[in-house]
Amino acid sequence: MTQTPPIPAADCQAHTSAIKRCIEKLRGDGELRTRCEASRAELESLLHGEGVMLTPELLDPLWKLEVSEEQRQVLRTAPELAGWRDWIAGRNAYLDDMVARPDRAEAPYRDWRRRQMKRCDIELGDSLNKVLPHAAAAIELSSGCSVGCWFCGISADKFRGHFAFNDENKALWRGVLEALQEVVGEGLGSTALYWATDPTDNPDYAEFAADFYEHSGHLPQTTTARPVKDVEWTRRVLNLRRELGQGGVDRFSILSTADLRRVHEAFSPEELRQVDLVLHNKGALGEDQTKASAGKARQANECPSRKPKPLNEDQETIACVSGFLVNMVEQRVRLISPCRTSSEWPEGYRVYADERFESPEHLRQILSRWTKTVFTEDALDRPAIGFHRDAEYLPSDNGFVIRTRHKERRVEGAPELRFLGDRIAERRWSRQRILEQGTAAGLPLLSLVGVLGQLAALGLLDDDPSEVETAAIAMA
């Protein structure tokens, strides 16, 4: 393989940005990719035009979806890619820290979130769950969304207005941040200022983002599907990250090849160094892997009068919050967590609680009540407790095995395990009745209580709020 000269350290950042742009063009522009795959001269011309000092052989493993073990070794060791590896490592460290922030919150929210993450392990599988940050909150600064993507994984409603950054609203806004921080602590730094909304629908978004940074010490991650709707709006948001010295990654959703080209014309490679381009456009490499089988996309494919479109069936949700979903326009707060898409939860997230608030103090009262009624293990005590609805229960001599299509959990080693497993699997008994039966059978109460707590912490006990409603109807 032909070696290229080492990149001077001072130029590494610019060179990394240029490499990133070549990858975006090759993955996102089908016409250009076809020409480059047919002609090495065309690919060399692309590299030269972007100022990338790499051979085509060194670039190949960076943009192709399938790479050999030899190419992976090149990625790990080639001195010409040292700057690229450093950039990836820094980015990953920031994202890991964002996931860890809510875990540094105080109980009981922290313990509830951990249970949700364990549940998602067995419900969604490691490959999907490991990329979900389970953020502590998302705050919507608009009501609805003006973009209307057919593949919206959370079925955003039509745009109905935005929350202005004026004196009256700032008092409510800051009160909401303080109320959330009292519950999630440092986890507030994982918050995004959008959900089923597009940030560009709020002209004051950058002001809210800067104010959020002053309050939390972290700049929220921004995703927009309209990065060139108002280039100066977008540039103002991107410049915040640079001016504040924040790491992290913002995202542009690319809906067409023309959009990709417009983005590249409007913004320099350096401006987009900390921006992921999520390629939803036709002809993009792996475009079917970017569209989750949830929300509008799933509904569109289930409609018999429509031709099915490519979806990633392994990604059953794009929901990324295990915490609070707040809409400032509607003054509404919900407690949510990702889940497998189903008829009960077609948007790919569960809603554990949902209320409107009139003021920051009213919000505090709501969150305080949820802390006592939803976050604790007592919330798992139902008229009939059971294992996760996706789980198969397999008894063994000294315990049992819980198996789903994604995971197998072995819970073995003591006689009380089999006793508890059998009764939970029946879905007939409350927690108290199971404990009474266990002590009547001569099993130690503390062991029974401890095991039930461990099963809850592992996410094995069913806490689906739709199941509670069904049970209440059945008992009425």
Long-range contacts (C-beta under 8 A, 24 or more apart in sequence): 1-55, 1-57, 1-58, 1-74, 2-55, 2-57, 3-80, 4-53, 4-54, 4-55, 4-58, 4-80, 5-53, 6-79, 6-80, 7-53, 7-80, 7-83, 12-82, 12-83, 12-86, 13-83, 13-87, 13-270, 13-273, 14-51, 14-269, 14-270, 15-51, 15-52, 15-53, 15-83, 16-83, 16-84, 16-87, 16-273, 17-268, 17-269, 17-270, 17-272, 17-273, 18-50, 18-51, 18-52, 18-269, 19-52, 19-54, 19-59, 19-62, 19-84, 20-269, 20-272, 20-273, 21-50, 21-264, 21-269, 21-272, 22-46, 22-47, 22-50, 22-52, 22-59, 22-63, 23-59, 23-62, 23-63, 24-260, 24-264, 24-277, 24-279, 25-260, 25-264, 26-63, 26-285, 27-63, 27-279, 27-284, 27-285, 27-286, 28-254, 28-257, 28-260, 28-277, 28-279, 28-281, 28-283, 28-284, 28-285, 29-257, 29-260, 29-261, 29-283, 30-257, 30-282, 30-283, 30-284, 31-257, 31-283, 33-285, 50-269, 53-80, 54-80, 54-81, 63-285, 65-285, 65-286, 87-273, 90-247, 91-247, 91-248, 91-249, 91-274, 93-247, 94-247, 94-248, 94-249, 95-133, 95-248, 95-249, 98-133, 98-135, 98-189, 98-190, 98-221, 98-248, 99-133, 99-134, 99-190, 101-136, 101-186, 101-187, 101-188, 101-189, 101-190, 101-218, 102-134, 102-135, 102-136, 102-184, 102-186, 102-187, 102-190, 102-322, 102-323, 103-187, 104-185, 104-186, 104-187, 105-136, 105-183, 105-184, 105-185, 105-186, 105-187, 106-185, 108-371, 108-375, 108-376, 109-136, 109-183, 109-184, 109-187, 109-323, 109-371, 109-375, 110-187, 111-375, 111-457, 112-322, 112-374, 112-375, 112-376, 113-187, 113-322, 113-323, 114-457, 115-456, 115-457, 115-459, 115-463, 116-322, 116-337, 116-338, 116-459, 117-322, 117-459, 118-457, 118-458, 118-459, 118-460, 119-337, 119-388, 119-459, 119-463, 120-337, 120-338, 120-339, 120-459, 121-406, 121-407, 121-459, 122-388, 122-390, 122-391, 122-402, 122-404, 122-406, 122-407, 122-409, 122-459, 122-460, 123-339, 123-340, 123-388, 123-390, 123-404, 123-406, 124-316, 124-317, 124-338, 124-339, 124-340, 124-406, 125-314, 125-405, 125-406, 125-407, 126-406, 126-407, 127-314, 128-314, 128-315, 128-316, 128-317, 129-338, 132-317, 132-319, 132-320, 132-338, 133-190, 133-320, 134-320, 134-321, 134-322, 134-323, 134-337, 134-338, 135-187, 135-190, 135-191, 135-192, 135-320, 135-321, 135-322, 135-323, 136-180, 136-184, 136-187, 136-188, 136-190, 136-191, 136-321, 136-322, 136-323, 136-324, 137-180, 137-184, 137-187, 137-188, 137-190, 137-191, 137-321, 137-323, 137-324, 137-325, 137-326, 138-191, 138-192, 138-193, 138-194, 138-195, 138-321, 138-324, 138-325, 138-326, 139-176, 139-191, 139-192, 139-193, 139-195, 139-326, 139-327, 139-328, 140-193, 140-194, 140-195, 140-196, 140-197, 140-325, 140-326, 140-327, 140-328, 140-329, 141-193, 141-194, 141-197, 141-199, 141-202, 141-204, 141-205, 141-208, 141-328, 141-329, 142-197, 142-198, 142-201, 142-202, 142-329, 143-197, 143-327, 143-329, 143-330, 144-196, 144-197, 145-196, 145-197, 145-198, 145-201, 146-198, 146-201, 147-198, 147-225, 147-226, 149-225, 149-253, 149-255, 149-280, 149-296, 150-296, 150-297, 150-300, 150-309, 151-280, 151-291, 151-292, 151-295, 151-296, 151-297, 151-300, 151-309, 151-311, 152-196, 152-295, 152-296, 152-297, 153-291, 153-292, 153-294, 153-295, 153-296, 153-297, 153-317, 153-318, 153-319, 153-347, 153-348, 154-195, 154-196, 154-294, 154-295, 154-318, 154-319, 154-347, 154-348, 154-349, 155-196, 155-295, 155-296, 155-299, 155-346, 155-347, 156-196, 156-197, 157-196, 159-201, 160-329, 161-329, 162-201, 162-202, 162-203, 162-204, 162-329, 163-202, 163-204, 163-328, 163-329, 164-204, 165-204, 165-207, 165-208, 165-211, 169-328, 170-211, 172-328, 172-331, 172-359, 172-360, 173-208, 173-211, 173-328, 174-211, 174-215, 175-359, 175-360, 175-361, 175-363, 176-326, 176-328, 176-360, 176-363, 177-212, 177-215, 177-216, 178-215, 178-360, 179-360, 179-363, 179-364, 179-367, 180-324, 180-326, 180-367, 181-215, 181-216, 182-364, 182-367, 183-324, 183-367, 183-371, 184-323, 184-324, 187-323, 188-215, 188-216, 188-218, 189-216, 189-217, 189-218, 190-218, 191-216, 191-220, 192-220, 192-221, 192-222, 192-223, 192-320, 193-220, 193-222, 194-222, 194-223, 195-321, 195-325, 195-327, 198-224, 198-225, 198-226, 199-223, 199-224, 199-237, 200-224, 200-226, 200-227, 200-229, 200-230, 200-233, 200-234, 203-233, 205-233, 205-237, 206-233, 206-236, 206-237, 206-240, 209-237, 209-240, 210-240, 213-240, 213-244, 213-246, 218-246, 219-244, 219-246, 219-248, 221-248, 221-249, 221-250, 221-251, 222-250, 222-251, 223-250, 223-251, 223-252, 223-253, 223-278, 224-251, 224-252, 224-253, 225-252, 225-253, 225-255, 227-252, 227-259, 227-263, 227-266, 227-267, 228-259, 228-262, 228-263, 228-266, 231-266, 231-267, 234-266, 234-267, 235-267, 235-271, 238-267, 238-271, 238-272, 238-274, 238-275, 241-274, 247-274, 248-274, 249-274, 249-275, 249-276, 250-274, 250-275, 250-276, 251-275, 251-276, 251-277, 251-278, 252-276, 252-277, 252-278, 253-278, 253-280, 254-278, 254-279, 254-280, 254-281, 254-284, 255-280, 255-281, 256-281, 256-282, 257-281, 257-282, 257-283, 257-284, 288-312, 289-315, 292-316, 292-317, 292-318, 292-348, 293-341, 294-318, 294-319, 294-341, 294-346, 294-347, 294-348, 295-341, 295-346, 295-347, 295-348, 298-341, 298-346, 299-346, 316-340, 316-341, 316-348, 317-341, 317-348, 317-349, 318-348, 319-347, 319-348, 319-349, 321-349, 324-367, 330-356, 331-356, 331-357, 331-358, 332-356, 332-357, 333-357, 333-363, 333-366, 333-367, 335-370, 335-374, 339-464, 340-390, 344-464, 344-466, 345-466, 350-464, 350-465, 350-466, 351-465, 352-465, 377-453, 377-456, 379-463, 380-431, 380-456, 380-461, 380-463, 381-430, 381-431, 381-432, 382-430, 382-467, 382-468, 382-471, 383-430, 383-471, 383-475, 384-427, 384-428, 384-429, 384-430, 384-471, 385-424, 385-427, 385-429, 385-430, 385-431, 385-434, 385-461, 385-462, 386-424, 386-425, 386-426, 386-427, 386-461, 386-462, 387-424, 387-425, 387-460, 387-461, 387-462, 388-459, 388-460, 388-461, 388-462, 389-462, 389-464, 389-467, 391-460, 393-421, 393-424, 393-425, 395-421, 395-422, 395-425, 400-425, 402-460, 409-458, 409-460, 411-455, 411-460, 414-447, 414-451, 415-443, 416-443, 416-444, 416-447, 416-448, 416-451, 417-451, 419-443, 420-448, 420-451, 420-452, 420-455, 424-455, 424-461
